[in-house]
Amino acid sequence: MANTIENDNTFIGRSANGKGGITNATAIGANASVTQSNSLVLGNGVNVGIGTTEPQAQLHVQGGYLRRRRRPGNHSQVAERIGLSPAND
């Protein structure tokens, strides 16, 4: 890996890095590395929180999120609530 000089890359943190030849890529955090274009990497071996200041998992989303999927044999969509937060949030 080598901090690239291509367009629109951002590396923030000690030893944050990216693969040569990539563009529009961001690595944030100590030792974070990104290896493909149009990507965002948050940390290396860290927990990431959205809507929380104390993430308890690799990805902790406060309040969960909605996922849309197609019904089998049908073109209509259904929204499913997926809870990712611990039950005590």
Residue pairs with C-beta under 8 A, 6 or more apart in sequence:
1 17
1 18
1 19
1 20
1 33
1 35
2 17
2 18
2 19
2 20
3 11
3 17
3 18
4 18
4 19
4 20
4 21
4 22
6 20
6 21
6 22
6 23
7 23
7 24
8 23
8 24
8 25
9 18
9 22
9 23
9 24
9 25
9 26
9 34
10 25
10 26
10 27
10 28
11 17
11 18
11 26
11 27
11 32
12 26
12 27
12 28
12 29
13 27
13 28
13 29
13 30
13 31
13 32
14 30
14 31
15 30
15 31
16 27
16 28
16 29
16 30
16 31
16 32
16 33
17 27
17 32
17 33
17 34
18 25
18 27
18 33
18 34
18 35
19 33
19 34
19 35
19 36
22 34
22 35
22 36
22 37
22 39
23 37
23 38
24 37
24 38
25 34
25 36
25 37
25 38
25 39
25 40
25 41
26 34
26 39
26 40
26 41
27 33
27 34
27 41
28 40
28 41
28 42
28 43
29 41
29 42
29 43
29 44
29 46
30 43
30 44
31 44
32 41
32 42
32 43
32 44
33 41
33 44
34 40
34 41
42 48
47 55
47 56
47 57
47 58
47 59
47 60
48 55
48 58
48 59
48 60
49 55
49 60
49 61
49 62
50 59
50 60
50 61
50 62
51 61
51 62
51 63
52 60
52 62
52 85
52 89
56 86
57 84
57 86
59 84
60 84
60 85
60 86
61 84
61 85
62 85
62 89
63 85
63 89
64 81
64 82
64 83
64 84
64 85
65 81
65 82
65 84
66 79
66 80
66 81
66 82
67 79
67 80
67 82
68 77
68 78
68 79
68 80
69 77
69 78
69 80
70 76
70 77
70 78
71 77
71 78
